[in-house]
């Protein structure tokens, strides 16, 4: 799977799992922040993202300290998955 395919797939998972109504994958900028100004996600959404990574990619975060840079954007999520996928 290429990085572009993974980014597209992650966007689809985020929309589906987080119930982001009226948002399409094309609406999500891969480099925009997921939390705060970007998509405006919250801590509950972060837990859902952890589940998406574990369930779909076999990727588990070693500790919560590494989550912030990994969860910055769809692109940083995709990079982490590519490096740590089982």
Order of alpha helices (4+ residues) and beta strands (2+ residues): alpha-alpha-alpha-alpha
